[in-house]
Amino acid sequence: MDPIKRLERGFIIDDFTIYSKKFSKGRFVEEVNTDIHIKKGENEARILNAKIFYGRKPHYLPWVEIFNIQNQLDIGEETITYFDSTYEKQIINLFSKFLSPDGRIFIEYYADPETLYGLQSGFPPAVTRLGYILLENDFTWFKDWYFPEGFMEGGQKLQGEKTSHKKSRNRQLKQIKEEIETFLQKTDLSSKNNYLENAADRAYKFSSIKPDQ
């Protein structure tokens, strides 16, 4: 699925249209920059910016970077929230399909308080709010870019990677399971903390994701 063509056409969620109205060339021939908007009637707002790299075979796999995310969006007289919304999940799913079977995604999280708290507190990336959405989209390897290397790198990002190799996927899922088991054993789950409770719920749900046979 080519995300550019899909975003040019736009898609509707709950009477809102998600689309891109501007594209520009990136640093490489295979890279495209775009901004994604949401609109209803004559009213619209920008949700985020994205860089899409189509890959360069056989050495470079495709990747997507999502950044400058706006959480509270005023659309006319309505205000919507992006994090944990259907809009967020559909946008990530769109890019996930583009990145299948192998590819990587980078999503800025410094404006996402729940993911920021979880990663700064040492939660396994897969049980954070954003990490679990990526896990549900078949990303099974994670890296927390909590300290960007320079000004041009932007804010903190969570990286997720896919693999089409069954052995690699099973090894990565096993590692996630071990990290989660350690997290559950060492964490005081009696603490009254909504972010911690949410992470624990995701950790228990992970048992339903099984390695390929």
N, C-alpha and C positions, 0 to 999 in steps of 0.2 A: 504494500500500500504506500503510495507516494503521498507524504503529508502535505506537500505544497499544493498539489491538485485538490486534496480534500479541504484544505483551509481556504483555497481560492473560492470553492463552491460554498463553503460554510456548512454547518450542521446545526440543527435546532434541538435545544434541551429546554423543556418547560417554558416554551414561548420566547426564549432568548436564542439568538443566533451567535454562534462562536465562529469567528472567521479571521482571516488576515487580509489586510488591504494594502500592505506595502511589503515588497521583497527587495533585497539588495544583494549584490555579490559579496562574498566573504574574502578572506585572505587567500583562499585557494580556489581553483576552478570548481572543485567539488563542494564548496561550502556556500550556503545561502543563509542570510539573516532575515528575520521576519519579526513582526510584532503581532500578537494575537489579541483580538478585541472581542467584546461581548456587547450586543446591542438588542434593543427592543424598541420597535417603532423608529422614531427619529433620534433616540437617545442611545449613547454608547460610551464605553470606557475601555481603556487598554488594560488587559489582564497581566501580560508578561511579554518578555522578549525571548526569542529562541534562535540558536544557531544550529543548523542542520548540515552535517557532513555526510555525503553520500558514499564515502569510502573510496579507496584506490587499490584495486586488486593488483597483486595478491597479498600485499603487505599491510594495508591499513583498512580496518573494519569501520563501518559507519558509526557515527555517534551523534548525540543530540545534547545540547546544553540549554537549560531553562534558567532564566535569571530575571532580576527586576520585577519580582512577583508582587502584585497588589492584592492584599487580602480583602479589604473593605472597598466595595465598588458601588458608587452611586449611579444608578441608571434611571434618569428622570427622578421620580419621587420614590423609587424603590432602592433599597440598599441590600446587596447580596454579599455573602462571604464566600471566598474562594477555597480556603483550606478545608479539607474534609467534605467538600461538596461534590455533586455529580459532575460539575464542570471540570474540577481538577482531575477526577478519576477518568473522565472521558478523554481529556487532553493527554494524560499520561498513557492511556490505553492506545490512543492513536499513534503516538511515537513508539510505543512498545511493539506494535504490529510492524511498523516500519523497520525496527531494529532486529526483528526475528529473521533467522534463527540465532545470529551472533551479532552483538553490538553492545554499545555502552551508552549510558545516560548520566548526565551531571545535572543535579537540581540544587539551586541555591536555597539554603534553609535558614539564614540568619533572621528572617522576618517571620519564621514559623515557630512560635514559642514552645509548642509541645515537642517538636523534633529537636529544637535547640537544647531544651532542658534535658531530654533523654540522652543525646550524644554527649553533652557536657558532663552528665552524671555517670557516664560509662555504660549505659544500656547497650546491649547488642544492637547494631543498626537495624536488623530485621524486625525488632519489636518496637522500634520507634514509629511514630505516626506515618511519616513519609516512607520509611524503609519497608513497612509492612505492605503499603500499596505497591511498591516496586516488587516485593516478593510475590504478591498475588499476580503480577504481570510477568512472572518467570525470570526475574533478575535474581540470581543466586550467589553473586559475589559482590561485596560492598567495600568501599573505602571512604572514610570520612576525611575530606579535605578541610580540616578545621583551622588550618593556618595557611591561607593562600600564599604562594611564593612571591607575589609582587603586586603592585597596584593594578596592573592590567588583568590580574586573575579574578578580580571581583571578590564577593563575600564567600563565606563558608559554603561548601557544596557537599552533597552526598552523591557518591558515584555508585552506580549499579551496573553489573555486566551480565550478559546472557551467554550461555554456551549450548551448542548443539551436540556436544559430546556427552554421551550418557554417563561415562565414568567420571568425567569432570563435574557434571551436575550432581551426581550422587555424592561425590566427595565434598562438594560445597554445601550440600544440604546436611550432610553428617556434621560438618564443622559448625554450621548454624545451630544444629540441635545441641551440640556440646556447649556452645556459648550460652544458649538459652538455659540449659540445665544448670550451668554454673551460676548464671544470673538468678535463677529461682532459689537456688540453695543459699546464696550469700546475701540476698536482699531481704530486708525486713518488710514483708508484704502487709504487715498490720498498720503500717504508716498511713495516715489519712492524707493521701496525695493523689489527686485525680490522674495526673500524668503517669505516676507509678502504677496505679490500678489499671489504667488502660494498657500499659506495656505488659503487665502480668496477664491480662486477658488475651492479648495477642500471643504471648508466649505459650499459653495453654492451647490456643487454637492451632498453633503450628503443628501439633501432633497429627493433624488431618492431612498434612502435606507429606507424602511418602516418596521415597526414592523410586525411580523407574525400575521395573523388573526386567 
